Amino acid sequence: MATRDRRPPLRIYVAPGCSGCRTARTLAETVRHARPGYPVEVVDLAERPGASLPEGVIGVPTYLLGEVVVSLGNPEPAELLRRLDSGVVTVDDD
């Protein structure tokens, strides 16, 4: 029986004119370097006008792990990595 990691994606919602969104983009790169292969998506709301937002996205930057808001605003990098690590679940393949 093989075992694989099933990791919920990290989505970071940003928008133009947001003072903390440059830091959010940098933090996305930090995660990509610290956790290679971890699914990270930066969602720029300017590129999706009129798109519906997940529940809990009430401002930017907002960080979602799967469908769960893990931070409104920028978390400390170590705290975000800890949350990502605790969000990893192991699934057995038959």
PDB file of N, CA, C and O in Angstrom:
ATOM      1  N   MET A   1       0.847  -1.172   0.000  1.00  0.00           N
ATOM      2  CA  MET A   1       0.000   0.000   0.000  1.00  0.00           C
ATOM      3  C   MET A   1       0.896   1.240   0.000  1.00  0.00           C
ATOM      4  O   MET A   1       1.773   1.382   0.852  1.00  0.00           O
ATOM      5  N   ALA A   2       0.668   2.130  -0.960  1.00  0.00           N
ATOM      6  CA  ALA A   2       1.459   3.353  -1.067  1.00  0.00           C
ATOM      7  C   ALA A   2       0.815   4.457  -0.235  1.00  0.00           C
ATOM      8  O   ALA A   2      -0.401   4.493  -0.047  1.00  0.00           O
ATOM      9  N   THR A   3       1.657   5.345   0.252  1.00  0.00           N
ATOM     10  CA  THR A   3       1.164   6.480   1.027  1.00  0.00           C
ATOM     11  C   THR A   3       1.567   7.757   0.307  1.00  0.00           C
ATOM     12  O   THR A   3       2.693   7.879  -0.177  1.00  0.00           O
ATOM     13  N   ARG A   4       0.644   8.702   0.240  1.00  0.00           N
ATOM     14  CA  ARG A   4       0.953   9.985  -0.394  1.00  0.00           C
ATOM     15  C   ARG A   4       0.417  11.111   0.482  1.00  0.00           C
ATOM     16  O   ARG A   4      -0.498  10.918   1.283  1.00  0.00           O
ATOM     17  N   ASP A   5       0.998  12.273   0.312  1.00  0.00           N
ATOM     18  CA  ASP A   5       0.514  13.455   1.026  1.00  0.00           C
ATOM     19  C   ASP A   5      -0.627  14.079   0.240  1.00  0.00           C
ATOM     20  O   ASP A   5      -0.592  14.159  -0.988  1.00  0.00           O
ATOM     21  N   ARG A   6      -1.609  14.505   0.955  1.00  0.00           N
ATOM     22  CA  ARG A   6      -2.708  15.249   0.345  1.00  0.00           C
ATOM     23  C   ARG A   6      -2.707  16.614   1.015  1.00  0.00           C
ATOM     24  O   ARG A   6      -3.103  16.756   2.172  1.00  0.00           O
ATOM     25  N   ARG A   7      -2.258  17.612   0.271  1.00  0.00           N
ATOM     26  CA  ARG A   7      -2.083  18.932   0.856  1.00  0.00           C
ATOM     27  C   ARG A   7      -3.099  19.916   0.284  1.00  0.00           C
ATOM     28  O   ARG A   7      -3.192  20.074  -0.933  1.00  0.00           O
ATOM     29  N   PRO A   8      -3.854  20.571   1.147  1.00  0.00           N
ATOM     30  CA  PRO A   8      -4.784  21.585   0.641  1.00  0.00           C
ATOM     31  C   PRO A   8      -3.990  22.761   0.080  1.00  0.00           C
ATOM     32  O   PRO A   8      -2.984  23.154   0.670  1.00  0.00           O
ATOM     33  N   PRO A   9      -4.419  23.329  -1.044  1.00  0.00           N
ATOM     34  CA  PRO A   9      -3.662  24.439  -1.627  1.00  0.00           C
ATOM     35  C   PRO A   9      -3.718  25.686  -0.760  1.00  0.00           C
ATOM     36  O   PRO A   9      -4.701  25.942  -0.065  1.00  0.00           O
ATOM     37  N   LEU A  10      -2.645  26.447  -0.818  1.00  0.00           N
ATOM     38  CA  LEU A  10      -2.603  27.763  -0.190  1.00  0.00           C
ATOM     39  C   LEU A  10      -2.959  28.775  -1.271  1.00  0.00           C
ATOM     40  O   LEU A  10      -2.284  28.861  -2.297  1.00  0.00           O
ATOM     41  N   ARG A  11      -4.015  29.535  -1.038  1.00  0.00           N
ATOM     42  CA  ARG A  11      -4.402  30.604  -1.957  1.00  0.00           C
ATOM     43  C   ARG A  11      -4.292  31.927  -1.203  1.00  0.00           C
ATOM     44  O   ARG A  11      -4.810  32.091  -0.098  1.00  0.00           O
ATOM     45  N   ILE A  12      -3.591  32.867  -1.849  1.00  0.00           N
ATOM     46  CA  ILE A  12      -3.390  34.182  -1.249  1.00  0.00           C
ATOM     47  C   ILE A  12      -4.081  35.204  -2.144  1.00  0.00           C
ATOM     48  O   ILE A  12      -3.701  35.386  -3.300  1.00  0.00           O
ATOM     49  N   TYR A  13      -5.094  35.864  -1.603  1.00  0.00           N
ATOM     50  CA  TYR A  13      -5.862  36.857  -2.352  1.00  0.00           C
ATOM     51  C   TYR A  13      -5.231  38.230  -2.176  1.00  0.00           C
ATOM     52  O   TYR A  13      -4.996  38.683  -1.055  1.00  0.00           O
ATOM     53  N   VAL A  14      -4.956  38.893  -3.318  1.00  0.00           N
ATOM     54  CA  VAL A  14      -4.316  40.209  -3.329  1.00  0.00           C
ATOM     55  C   VAL A  14      -5.071  41.121  -4.296  1.00  0.00           C
ATOM     56  O   VAL A  14      -5.916  40.661  -5.064  1.00  0.00           O
ATOM     57  N   ALA A  15      -4.760  42.410  -4.250  1.00  0.00           N
ATOM     58  CA  ALA A  15      -5.360  43.388  -5.159  1.00  0.00           C
ATOM     59  C   ALA A  15      -4.410  44.566  -5.328  1.00  0.00           C
ATOM     60  O   ALA A  15      -3.583  44.830  -4.455  1.00  0.00           O
ATOM     61  N   PRO A  16      -4.527  45.274  -6.445  1.00  0.00           N
ATOM     62  CA  PRO A  16      -3.704  46.469  -6.645  1.00  0.00           C
ATOM     63  C   PRO A  16      -4.025  47.527  -5.587  1.00  0.00           C
ATOM     64  O   PRO A  16      -5.158  47.626  -5.115  1.00  0.00           O
ATOM     65  N   GLY A  17      -3.035  48.296  -5.232  1.00  0.00           N
ATOM     66  CA  GLY A  17      -3.235  49.365  -4.264  1.00  0.00           C
ATOM     67  C   GLY A  17      -3.240  48.904  -2.818  1.00  0.00           C
ATOM     68  O   GLY A  17      -3.384  49.715  -1.903  1.00  0.00           O
ATOM     69  N   CYS A  18      -3.083  47.621  -2.615  1.00  0.00           N
ATOM     70  CA  CYS A  18      -3.068  47.048  -1.264  1.00  0.00           C
ATOM     71  C   CYS A  18      -1.655  47.182  -0.706  1.00  0.00           C
ATOM     72  O   CYS A  18      -0.699  46.675  -1.292  1.00  0.00           O
ATOM     73  N   SER A  19      -1.531  47.862   0.420  1.00  0.00           N
ATOM     74  CA  SER A  19      -0.196  48.112   0.976  1.00  0.00           C
ATOM     75  C   SER A  19       0.509  46.842   1.436  1.00  0.00           C
ATOM     76  O   SER A  19       1.739  46.790   1.411  1.00  0.00           O
ATOM     77  N   GLY A  20      -0.227  45.823   1.852  1.00  0.00           N
ATOM     78  CA  GLY A  20       0.402  44.591   2.318  1.00  0.00           C
ATOM     79  C   GLY A  20       0.534  43.511   1.262  1.00  0.00           C
ATOM     80  O   GLY A  20       1.081  42.441   1.530  1.00  0.00           O
ATOM     81  N   CYS A  21       0.033  43.783   0.050  1.00  0.00           N
ATOM     82  CA  CYS A  21       0.006  42.720  -0.960  1.00  0.00           C
ATOM     83  C   CYS A  21       1.371  42.434  -1.581  1.00  0.00           C
ATOM     84  O   CYS A  21       1.616  41.320  -2.044  1.00  0.00           O
ATOM     85  N   ARG A  22       2.251  43.415  -1.596  1.00  0.00           N
ATOM     86  CA  ARG A  22       3.613  43.145  -2.077  1.00  0.00           C
ATOM     87  C   ARG A  22       4.288  42.149  -1.129  1.00  0.00           C
ATOM     88  O   ARG A  22       4.967  41.220  -1.566  1.00  0.00           O
ATOM     89  N   THR A  23       4.089  42.357   0.167  1.00  0.00           N
ATOM     90  CA  THR A  23       4.619  41.420   1.160  1.00  0.00           C
ATOM     91  C   THR A  23       3.989  40.044   0.984  1.00  0.00           C
ATOM     92  O   THR A  23       4.670  39.028   1.127  1.00  0.00           O
ATOM     93  N   ALA A  24       2.698  40.004   0.676  1.00  0.00           N
ATOM     94  CA  ALA A  24       2.010  38.725   0.468  1.00  0.00           C
ATOM     95  C   ALA A  24       2.622  37.965  -0.705  1.00  0.00           C
ATOM     96  O   ALA A  24       2.813  36.752  -0.623  1.00  0.00           O
ATOM     97  N   ARG A  25       2.929  38.662  -1.789  1.00  0.00           N
ATOM     98  CA  ARG A  25       3.563  38.008  -2.948  1.00  0.00           C
ATOM     99  C   ARG A  25       4.954  37.483  -2.573  1.00  0.00           C
ATOM    100  O   ARG A  25       5.347  36.394  -2.992  1.00  0.00           O
ATOM    101  N   THR A  26       5.684  38.258  -1.789  1.00  0.00           N
ATOM    102  CA  THR A  26       6.999  37.813  -1.326  1.00  0.00           C
ATOM    103  C   THR A  26       6.862  36.585  -0.434  1.00  0.00           C
ATOM    104  O   THR A  26       7.663  35.654  -0.526  1.00  0.00           O
ATOM    105  N   LEU A  27       5.854  36.583   0.423  1.00  0.00           N
ATOM    106  CA  LEU A  27       5.617  35.441   1.302  1.00  0.00           C
ATOM    107  C   LEU A  27       5.248  34.196   0.497  1.00  0.00           C
ATOM    108  O   LEU A  27       5.626  33.086   0.869  1.00  0.00           O
ATOM    109  N   ALA A  28       4.516  34.370  -0.597  1.00  0.00           N
ATOM    110  CA  ALA A  28       4.207  33.234  -1.478  1.00  0.00           C
ATOM    111  C   ALA A  28       5.498  32.622  -2.020  1.00  0.00           C
ATOM    112  O   ALA A  28       5.634  31.400  -2.073  1.00  0.00           O
ATOM    113  N   GLU A  29       6.439  33.466  -2.418  1.00  0.00           N
ATOM    114  CA  GLU A  29       7.731  32.967  -2.909  1.00  0.00           C
ATOM    115  C   GLU A  29       8.517  32.282  -1.791  1.00  0.00           C
ATOM    116  O   GLU A  29       9.192  31.281  -2.029  1.00  0.00           O
ATOM    117  N   THR A  30       8.430  32.815  -0.585  1.00  0.00           N
ATOM    118  CA  THR A  30       9.089  32.188   0.561  1.00  0.00           C
ATOM    119  C   THR A  30       8.561  30.775   0.766  1.00  0.00           C
ATOM    120  O   THR A  30       9.338  29.846   0.988  1.00  0.00           O
ATOM    121  N   VAL A  31       7.246  30.611   0.690  1.00  0.00           N
ATOM    122  CA  VAL A  31       6.640  29.282   0.847  1.00  0.00           C
ATOM    123  C   VAL A  31       7.092  28.362  -0.280  1.00  0.00           C
ATOM    124  O   VAL A  31       7.430  27.204  -0.033  1.00  0.00           O
ATOM    125  N   ARG A  32       7.102  28.858  -1.505  1.00  0.00           N
ATOM    126  CA  ARG A  32       7.529  28.028  -2.648  1.00  0.00           C
ATOM    127  C   ARG A  32       8.961  27.532  -2.471  1.00  0.00           C
ATOM    128  O   ARG A  32       9.275  26.402  -2.843  1.00  0.00           O
ATOM    129  N   HIS A  33       9.829  28.370  -1.907  1.00  0.00           N
ATOM    130  CA  HIS A  33      11.226  27.958  -1.694  1.00  0.00           C
ATOM    131  C   HIS A  33      11.364  27.035  -0.489  1.00  0.00           C
ATOM    132  O   HIS A  33      12.143  26.082  -0.519  1.00  0.00           O
ATOM    133  N   ALA A  34      10.611  27.316   0.569  1.00  0.00           N
ATOM    134  CA  ALA A  34      10.721  26.525   1.802  1.00  0.00           C
ATOM    135  C   ALA A  34      10.012  25.178   1.691  1.00  0.00           C
ATOM    136  O   ALA A  34      10.416  24.208   2.333  1.00  0.00           O
ATOM    137  N   ARG A  35       8.959  25.116   0.882  1.00  0.00           N
ATOM    138  CA  ARG A  35       8.171  23.889   0.715  1.00  0.00           C
ATOM    139  C   ARG A  35       7.982  23.622  -0.776  1.00  0.00           C
ATOM    140  O   ARG A  35       6.875  23.763  -1.296  1.00  0.00           O
ATOM    141  N   PRO A  36       9.069  23.233  -1.474  1.00  0.00           N
ATOM    142  CA  PRO A  36       8.963  22.990  -2.918  1.00  0.00           C
ATOM    143  C   PRO A  36       7.845  21.983  -3.215  1.00  0.00           C
ATOM    144  O   PRO A  36       7.700  20.974  -2.524  1.00  0.00           O
ATOM    145  N   GLY A  37       7.084  22.271  -4.227  1.00  0.00           N
ATOM    146  CA  GLY A  37       6.002  21.379  -4.608  1.00  0.00           C
ATOM    147  C   GLY A  37       4.700  21.638  -3.884  1.00  0.00           C
ATOM    148  O   GLY A  37       3.665  21.088  -4.260  1.00  0.00           O
ATOM    149  N   TYR A  38       4.730  22.478  -2.837  1.00  0.00           N
ATOM    150  CA  TYR A  38       3.484  22.776  -2.134  1.00  0.00           C
ATOM    151  C   TYR A  38       2.631  23.646  -3.052  1.00  0.00           C
ATOM    152  O   TYR A  38       3.137  24.610  -3.626  1.00  0.00           O
ATOM    153  N   PRO A  39       1.352  23.325  -3.200  1.00  0.00           N
ATOM    154  CA  PRO A  39       0.507  24.111  -4.107  1.00  0.00           C
ATOM    155  C   PRO A  39       0.196  25.504  -3.546  1.00  0.00           C
ATOM    156  O   PRO A  39      -0.518  25.642  -2.552  1.00  0.00           O
ATOM    157  N   VAL A  40       0.747  26.532  -4.205  1.00  0.00           N
ATOM    158  CA  VAL A  40       0.559  27.925  -3.787  1.00  0.00           C
ATOM    159  C   VAL A  40       0.027  28.707  -4.987  1.00  0.00           C
ATOM    160  O   VAL A  40       0.583  28.632  -6.083  1.00  0.00           O
ATOM    161  N   GLU A  41      -1.043  29.449  -4.772  1.00  0.00           N
ATOM    162  CA  GLU A  41      -1.619  30.274  -5.832  1.00  0.00           C
ATOM    163  C   GLU A  41      -1.855  31.678  -5.287  1.00  0.00           C
ATOM    164  O   GLU A  41      -2.474  31.854  -4.238  1.00  0.00           O
ATOM    165  N   VAL A  42      -1.354  32.672  -6.012  1.00  0.00           N
ATOM    166  CA  VAL A  42      -1.652  34.060  -5.689  1.00  0.00           C
ATOM    167  C   VAL A  42      -2.805  34.473  -6.598  1.00  0.00           C
ATOM    168  O   VAL A  42      -2.683  34.429  -7.822  1.00  0.00           O
ATOM    169  N   VAL A  43      -3.913  34.870  -6.001  1.00  0.00           N
ATOM    170  CA  VAL A  43      -5.114  35.247  -6.745  1.00  0.00           C
ATOM    171  C   VAL A  43      -5.222  36.769  -6.733  1.00  0.00           C
ATOM    172  O   VAL A  43      -5.526  37.374  -5.705  1.00  0.00           O
ATOM    173  N   ASP A  44      -4.968  37.380  -7.890  1.00  0.00           N
ATOM    174  CA  ASP A  44      -5.061  38.836  -8.018  1.00  0.00           C
ATOM    175  C   ASP A  44      -6.493  39.186  -8.410  1.00  0.00           C
ATOM    176  O   ASP A  44      -6.944  38.857  -9.507  1.00  0.00           O
ATOM    177  N   LEU A  45      -7.197  39.850  -7.514  1.00  0.00           N
ATOM    178  CA  LEU A  45      -8.606  40.156  -7.750  1.00  0.00           C
ATOM    179  C   LEU A  45      -8.813  41.080  -8.945  1.00  0.00           C
ATOM    180  O   LEU A  45      -9.898  41.086  -9.527  1.00  0.00           O
ATOM    181  N   ALA A  46      -7.801  41.860  -9.327  1.00  0.00           N
ATOM    182  CA  ALA A  46      -7.914  42.730 -10.497  1.00  0.00           C
ATOM    183  C   ALA A  46      -8.016  41.909 -11.778  1.00  0.00           C
ATOM    184  O   ALA A  46      -8.563  42.377 -12.777  1.00  0.00           O
ATOM    185  N   GLU A  47      -7.495  40.695 -11.751  1.00  0.00           N
ATOM    186  CA  GLU A  47      -7.540  39.825 -12.924  1.00  0.00           C
ATOM    187  C   GLU A  47      -8.827  39.014 -12.989  1.00  0.00           C
ATOM    188  O   GLU A  47      -9.052  38.291 -13.959  1.00  0.00           O
ATOM    189  N   ARG A  48      -9.678  39.124 -11.965  1.00  0.00           N
ATOM    190  CA  ARG A  48     -10.930  38.371 -11.904  1.00  0.00           C
ATOM    191  C   ARG A  48     -12.090  39.283 -11.505  1.00  0.00           C
ATOM    192  O   ARG A  48     -12.773  39.018 -10.516  1.00  0.00           O
ATOM    193  N   PRO A  49     -12.317  40.352 -12.264  1.00  0.00           N
ATOM    194  CA  PRO A  49     -13.401  41.259 -11.877  1.00  0.00           C
ATOM    195  C   PRO A  49     -14.750  40.541 -11.897  1.00  0.00           C
ATOM    196  O   PRO A  49     -15.069  39.809 -12.835  1.00  0.00           O
ATOM    197  N   GLY A  50     -15.517  40.761 -10.864  1.00  0.00           N
ATOM    198  CA  GLY A  50     -16.842  40.165 -10.783  1.00  0.00           C
ATOM    199  C   GLY A  50     -16.875  38.720 -10.339  1.00  0.00           C
ATOM    200  O   GLY A  50     -17.953  38.147 -10.182  1.00  0.00           O
ATOM    201  N   ALA A  51     -15.716  38.119 -10.134  1.00  0.00           N
ATOM    202  CA  ALA A  51     -15.683  36.717  -9.697  1.00  0.00           C
ATOM    203  C   ALA A  51     -16.173  36.618  -8.258  1.00  0.00           C
ATOM    204  O   ALA A  51     -15.935  37.511  -7.444  1.00  0.00           O
ATOM    205  N   SER A  52     -16.853  35.532  -7.961  1.00  0.00           N
ATOM    206  CA  SER A  52     -17.291  35.334  -6.576  1.00  0.00           C
ATOM    207  C   SER A  52     -16.085  34.949  -5.724  1.00  0.00           C
ATOM    208  O   SER A  52     -15.172  34.262  -6.182  1.00  0.00           O
ATOM    209  N   LEU A  53     -16.103  35.400  -4.496  1.00  0.00           N
ATOM    210  CA  LEU A  53     -15.000  35.132  -3.576  1.00  0.00           C
ATOM    211  C   LEU A  53     -15.412  34.071  -2.571  1.00  0.00           C
ATOM    212  O   LEU A  53     -16.587  33.969  -2.217  1.00  0.00           O
ATOM    213  N   PRO A  54     -14.456  33.285  -2.115  1.00  0.00           N
ATOM    214  CA  PRO A  54     -14.769  32.326  -1.055  1.00  0.00           C
ATOM    215  C   PRO A  54     -15.230  33.051   0.204  1.00  0.00           C
ATOM    216  O   PRO A  54     -14.859  34.199   0.450  1.00  0.00           O
ATOM    217  N   GLU A  55     -16.033  32.369   0.981  1.00  0.00           N
ATOM    218  CA  GLU A  55     -16.491  32.929   2.250  1.00  0.00           C
ATOM    219  C   GLU A  55     -15.277  33.261   3.113  1.00  0.00           C
ATOM    220  O   GLU A  55     -14.335  32.473   3.195  1.00  0.00           O
ATOM    221  N   GLY A  56     -15.299  34.389   3.732  1.00  0.00           N
ATOM    222  CA  GLY A  56     -14.207  34.778   4.614  1.00  0.00           C
ATOM    223  C   GLY A  56     -13.224  35.736   3.981  1.00  0.00           C
ATOM    224  O   GLY A  56     -12.429  36.357   4.687  1.00  0.00           O
ATOM    225  N   VAL A  57     -13.257  35.871   2.653  1.00  0.00           N
ATOM    226  CA  VAL A  57     -12.366  36.830   2.000  1.00  0.00           C
ATOM    227  C   VAL A  57     -13.075  38.179   2.030  1.00  0.00           C
ATOM    228  O   VAL A  57     -13.920  38.480   1.187  1.00  0.00           O
ATOM    229  N   ILE A  58     -12.704  38.982   3.028  1.00  0.00           N
ATOM    230  CA  ILE A  58     -13.369  40.273   3.224  1.00  0.00           C
ATOM    231  C   ILE A  58     -12.409  41.439   3.025  1.00  0.00           C
ATOM    232  O   ILE A  58     -12.809  42.599   3.118  1.00  0.00           O
ATOM    233  N   GLY A  59     -11.171  41.139   2.757  1.00  0.00           N
ATOM    234  CA  GLY A  59     -10.148  42.145   2.530  1.00  0.00           C
ATOM    235  C   GLY A  59      -8.918  41.447   1.982  1.00  0.00           C
ATOM    236  O   GLY A  59      -8.883  40.222   1.869  1.00  0.00           O
ATOM    237  N   VAL A  60      -7.922  42.229   1.647  1.00  0.00           N
ATOM    238  CA  VAL A  60      -6.682  41.657   1.132  1.00  0.00           C
ATOM    239  C   VAL A  60      -5.497  42.218   1.907  1.00  0.00           C
ATOM    240  O   VAL A  60      -5.539  43.363   2.357  1.00  0.00           O
ATOM    241  N   PRO A  61      -4.461  41.439   2.063  1.00  0.00           N
ATOM    242  CA  PRO A  61      -4.350  40.044   1.647  1.00  0.00           C
ATOM    243  C   PRO A  61      -5.098  39.109   2.608  1.00  0.00           C
ATOM    244  O   PRO A  61      -5.191  39.358   3.810  1.00  0.00           O
ATOM    245  N   THR A  62      -5.620  38.038   2.032  1.00  0.00           N
ATOM    246  CA  THR A  62      -6.250  36.972   2.804  1.00  0.00           C
ATOM    247  C   THR A  62      -5.627  35.658   2.366  1.00  0.00           C
ATOM    248  O   THR A  62      -5.432  35.418   1.175  1.00  0.00           O
ATOM    249  N   TYR A  63      -5.319  34.811   3.336  1.00  0.00           N
ATOM    250  CA  TYR A  63      -4.690  33.516   3.088  1.00  0.00           C
ATOM    251  C   TYR A  63      -5.694  32.414   3.393  1.00  0.00           C
ATOM    252  O   TYR A  63      -6.250  32.359   4.490  1.00  0.00           O
ATOM    253  N   LEU A  64      -5.927  31.531   2.415  1.00  0.00           N
ATOM    254  CA  LEU A  64      -6.796  30.378   2.613  1.00  0.00           C
ATOM    255  C   LEU A  64      -5.983  29.110   2.451  1.00  0.00           C
ATOM    256  O   LEU A  64      -5.175  28.989   1.530  1.00  0.00           O
ATOM    257  N   LEU A  65      -6.199  28.178   3.341  1.00  0.00           N
ATOM    258  CA  LEU A  65      -5.611  26.844   3.235  1.00  0.00           C
ATOM    259  C   LEU A  65      -6.778  25.923   2.936  1.00  0.00           C
ATOM    260  O   LEU A  65      -7.589  25.623   3.812  1.00  0.00           O
ATOM    261  N   GLY A  66      -6.855  25.477   1.688  1.00  0.00           N
ATOM    262  CA  GLY A  66      -8.057  24.792   1.244  1.00  0.00           C
ATOM    263  C   GLY A  66      -9.166  25.827   1.213  1.00  0.00           C
ATOM    264  O   GLY A  66      -9.065  26.829   0.505  1.00  0.00           O
ATOM    265  N   GLU A  67     -10.213  25.593   1.968  1.00  0.00           N
ATOM    266  CA  GLU A  67     -11.339  26.532   2.040  1.00  0.00           C
ATOM    267  C   GLU A  67     -11.367  27.304   3.358  1.00  0.00           C
ATOM    268  O   GLU A  67     -12.329  28.019   3.638  1.00  0.00           O
ATOM    269  N   VAL A  68     -10.324  27.162   4.160  1.00  0.00           N
ATOM    270  CA  VAL A  68     -10.294  27.756   5.496  1.00  0.00           C
ATOM    271  C   VAL A  68      -9.394  28.991   5.509  1.00  0.00           C
ATOM    272  O   VAL A  68      -8.243  28.932   5.077  1.00  0.00           O
ATOM    273  N   VAL A  69      -9.922  30.098   6.002  1.00  0.00           N
ATOM    274  CA  VAL A  69      -9.111  31.306   6.161  1.00  0.00           C
ATOM    275  C   VAL A  69      -8.132  31.063   7.305  1.00  0.00           C
ATOM    276  O   VAL A  69      -8.533  30.775   8.433  1.00  0.00           O
ATOM    277  N   VAL A  70      -6.838  31.184   6.993  1.00  0.00           N
ATOM    278  CA  VAL A  70      -5.826  31.010   8.036  1.00  0.00           C
ATOM    279  C   VAL A  70      -5.204  32.340   8.449  1.00  0.00           C
ATOM    280  O   VAL A  70      -4.545  32.425   9.486  1.00  0.00           O
ATOM    281  N   SER A  71      -5.414  33.382   7.636  1.00  0.00           N
ATOM    282  CA  SER A  71      -4.897  34.689   8.035  1.00  0.00           C
ATOM    283  C   SER A  71      -5.569  35.797   7.235  1.00  0.00           C
ATOM    284  O   SER A  71      -5.650  35.740   6.008  1.00  0.00           O
ATOM    285  N   LEU A  72      -6.045  36.800   7.950  1.00  0.00           N
ATOM    286  CA  LEU A  72      -6.467  38.061   7.343  1.00  0.00           C
ATOM    287  C   LEU A  72      -5.302  39.007   7.571  1.00  0.00           C
ATOM    288  O   LEU A  72      -5.023  39.391   8.707  1.00  0.00           O
ATOM    289  N   GLY A  73      -4.630  39.378   6.511  1.00  0.00           N
ATOM    290  CA  GLY A  73      -3.385  40.123   6.645  1.00  0.00           C
ATOM    291  C   GLY A  73      -2.215  39.152   6.593  1.00  0.00           C
ATOM    292  O   GLY A  73      -2.401  37.937   6.538  1.00  0.00           O
ATOM    293  N   ASN A  74      -1.023  39.699   6.611  1.00  0.00           N
ATOM    294  CA  ASN A  74       0.174  38.870   6.461  1.00  0.00           C
ATOM    295  C   ASN A  74       0.602  38.236   7.778  1.00  0.00           C
ATOM    296  O   ASN A  74       0.859  38.936   8.757  1.00  0.00           O
ATOM    297  N   PRO A  75       0.679  36.907   7.797  1.00  0.00           N
ATOM    298  CA  PRO A  75       1.195  36.240   8.993  1.00  0.00           C
ATOM    299  C   PRO A  75       2.717  36.284   9.002  1.00  0.00           C
ATOM    300  O   PRO A  75       3.342  36.620   7.996  1.00  0.00           O
ATOM    301  N   GLU A  76       3.300  35.947  10.124  1.00  0.00           N
ATOM    302  CA  GLU A  76       4.749  35.750  10.177  1.00  0.00           C
ATOM    303  C   GLU A  76       5.075  34.520   9.328  1.00  0.00           C
ATOM    304  O   GLU A  76       4.322  33.546   9.359  1.00  0.00           O
ATOM    305  N   PRO A  77       6.170  34.536   8.574  1.00  0.00           N
ATOM    306  CA  PRO A  77       6.504  33.388   7.730  1.00  0.00           C
ATOM    307  C   PRO A  77       6.551  32.064   8.489  1.00  0.00           C
ATOM    308  O   PRO A  77       6.028  31.062   8.001  1.00  0.00           O
ATOM    309  N   ALA A  78       7.162  32.038   9.664  1.00  0.00           N
ATOM    310  CA  ALA A  78       7.261  30.791  10.434  1.00  0.00           C
ATOM    311  C   ALA A  78       5.879  30.277  10.828  1.00  0.00           C
ATOM    312  O   ALA A  78       5.641  29.069  10.816  1.00  0.00           O
ATOM    313  N   GLU A  79       4.971  31.180  11.175  1.00  0.00           N
ATOM    314  CA  GLU A  79       3.610  30.782  11.541  1.00  0.00           C
ATOM    315  C   GLU A  79       2.873  30.205  10.335  1.00  0.00           C
ATOM    316  O   GLU A  79       2.162  29.209  10.467  1.00  0.00           O
ATOM    317  N   LEU A  80       3.033  30.813   9.173  1.00  0.00           N
ATOM    318  CA  LEU A  80       2.381  30.292   7.970  1.00  0.00           C
ATOM    319  C   LEU A  80       2.917  28.905   7.627  1.00  0.00           C
ATOM    320  O   LEU A  80       2.139  28.009   7.300  1.00  0.00           O
ATOM    321  N   LEU A  81       4.215  28.719   7.696  1.00  0.00           N
ATOM    322  CA  LEU A  81       4.797  27.402   7.407  1.00  0.00           C
ATOM    323  C   LEU A  81       4.312  26.362   8.410  1.00  0.00           C
ATOM    324  O   LEU A  81       4.053  25.217   8.039  1.00  0.00           O
ATOM    325  N   ARG A  82       4.189  26.749   9.672  1.00  0.00           N
ATOM    326  CA  ARG A  82       3.675  25.820  10.681  1.00  0.00           C
ATOM    327  C   ARG A  82       2.250  25.404  10.342  1.00  0.00           C
ATOM    328  O   ARG A  82       1.902  24.228  10.445  1.00  0.00           O
ATOM    329  N   ARG A  83       1.431  26.363   9.941  1.00  0.00           N
ATOM    330  CA  ARG A  83       0.045  26.048   9.572  1.00  0.00           C
ATOM    331  C   ARG A  83      -0.002  25.132   8.350  1.00  0.00           C
ATOM    332  O   ARG A  83      -0.813  24.208   8.294  1.00  0.00           O
ATOM    333  N   LEU A  84       0.863  25.387   7.381  1.00  0.00           N
ATOM    334  CA  LEU A  84       0.905  24.515   6.204  1.00  0.00           C
ATOM    335  C   LEU A  84       1.288  23.101   6.604  1.00  0.00           C
ATOM    336  O   LEU A  84       0.676  22.133   6.153  1.00  0.00           O
ATOM    337  N   ASP A  85       2.297  22.984   7.447  1.00  0.00           N
ATOM    338  CA  ASP A  85       2.752  21.662   7.876  1.00  0.00           C
ATOM    339  C   ASP A  85       1.677  20.926   8.656  1.00  0.00           C
ATOM    340  O   ASP A  85       1.547  19.708   8.526  1.00  0.00           O
ATOM    341  N   SER A  86       0.909  21.635   9.457  1.00  0.00           N
ATOM    342  CA  SER A  86      -0.132  20.969  10.238  1.00  0.00           C
ATOM    343  C   SER A  86      -1.346  20.634   9.380  1.00  0.00           C
ATOM    344  O   SER A  86      -2.184  19.828   9.785  1.00  0.00           O
ATOM    345  N   GLY A  87      -1.452  21.245   8.197  1.00  0.00           N
ATOM    346  CA  GLY A  87      -2.570  20.967   7.296  1.00  0.00           C
ATOM    347  C   GLY A  87      -2.350  19.774   6.399  1.00  0.00           C
ATOM    348  O   GLY A  87      -3.250  19.398   5.648  1.00  0.00           O
ATOM    349  N   VAL A  88      -1.166  19.161   6.455  1.00  0.00           N
ATOM    350  CA  VAL A  88      -0.870  18.000   5.619  1.00  0.00           C
ATOM    351  C   VAL A  88      -1.502  16.770   6.245  1.00  0.00           C
ATOM    352  O   VAL A  88      -1.280  16.475   7.419  1.00  0.00           O
ATOM    353  N   VAL A  89      -2.287  16.060   5.460  1.00  0.00           N
ATOM    354  CA  VAL A  89      -2.876  14.814   5.931  1.00  0.00           C
ATOM    355  C   VAL A  89      -2.340  13.681   5.081  1.00  0.00           C
ATOM    356  O   VAL A  89      -2.060  13.865   3.897  1.00  0.00           O
ATOM    357  N   THR A  90      -2.199  12.525   5.674  1.00  0.00           N
ATOM    358  CA  THR A  90      -1.698  11.356   4.961  1.00  0.00           C
ATOM    359  C   THR A  90      -2.870  10.506   4.521  1.00  0.00           C
ATOM    360  O   THR A  90      -3.790  10.241   5.294  1.00  0.00           O
ATOM    361  N   VAL A  91      -2.824  10.080   3.266  1.00  0.00           N
ATOM    362  CA  VAL A  91      -3.879   9.251   2.701  1.00  0.00           C
ATOM    363  C   VAL A  91      -3.246   7.962   2.204  1.00  0.00           C
ATOM    364  O   VAL A  91      -2.209   7.998   1.542  1.00  0.00           O
ATOM    365  N   ASP A  92      -3.859   6.818   2.515  1.00  0.00           N
ATOM    366  CA  ASP A  92      -3.358   5.536   2.027  1.00  0.00           C
ATOM    367  C   ASP A  92      -3.992   5.220   0.684  1.00  0.00           C
ATOM    368  O   ASP A  92      -5.207   5.331   0.526  1.00  0.00           O
ATOM    369  N   ASP A  93      -3.166   4.824  -0.293  1.00  0.00           N
ATOM    370  CA  ASP A  93      -3.647   4.352  -1.589  1.00  0.00           C
ATOM    371  C   ASP A  93      -3.735   2.841  -1.543  1.00  0.00           C
ATOM    372  O   ASP A  93      -2.913   2.186  -0.903  1.00  0.00           O
ATOM    373  N   ASP A  94      -4.711   2.292  -2.207  1.00  0.00           N
ATOM    374  CA  ASP A  94      -4.809   0.821  -2.280  1.00  0.00           C
ATOM    375  C   ASP A  94      -3.987   0.288  -3.420  1.00  0.00           C
ATOM    376  O   ASP A  94      -3.946  -0.923  -3.639  1.00  0.00           O
TER     377      ASP A  94
END
